[in-house]
């Protein structure tokens, strides 16, 4: 999905507005399209909104599948990243001005085919692939930006298993991995 600079600015503004709305009203901003709303913002898409404060993660929530218009997904996920990420306390008013916000719009996930863990690791594209790992009733995802902290494919996969609640050395014939990319700013 191509997004213009103007689309990106609009989406970033919506994300901040939704967080502000959450501080003032206790819920996410309800996006309503107007006559000149760009079609790209109304297209169904999945995104993640990541919040950082002083270079440290402060919240990250998103959608893995496109189920609602992109502008709505941004509003809902920005609010959730600020107030519903279980790893963090709800955002407070004084923190708002210190936030760095980024948005990642996901391409549809595609199942990967592999014979072994080594085969899977060989197919990974560091810095490019986001992964969804599913097995034993567990699921986890890492956005492509996580490669910045875990640049080695083996480490990336092991930490993703841990995030999914599986042992780092877990392997089974039922393991599923899907890959996606993102447009991020």
KAQUI-V977904 format. One record per run of one state. SS is the DSSP state (~ for helix, > for strand, _ for the rest). FROM is the first residue (numbers start at 1). TO is the last residue. If there is no record, write none. Layout:
BEGIN
SS&FROM&TO, SS&FROM&TO
END
This chain:
BEGIN
_&1&4, ~&5&25, _&26&38, ~&39&42, _&43&43, >&44&44, _&45&45, >&46&53, _&54&55, >&56&62, _&63&68, >&69&69, ~&70&83, _&84&92, ~&93&96, _&97&98, >&99&106, _&107&109, >&110&111, _&112&116, ~&117&123, _&124&129, >&130&135, _&136&137, >&138&142, _&143&143, ~&144&148, _&149&152, ~&153&163, _&164&175, >&176&180, _&181&181, >&182&184, _&185&185
END
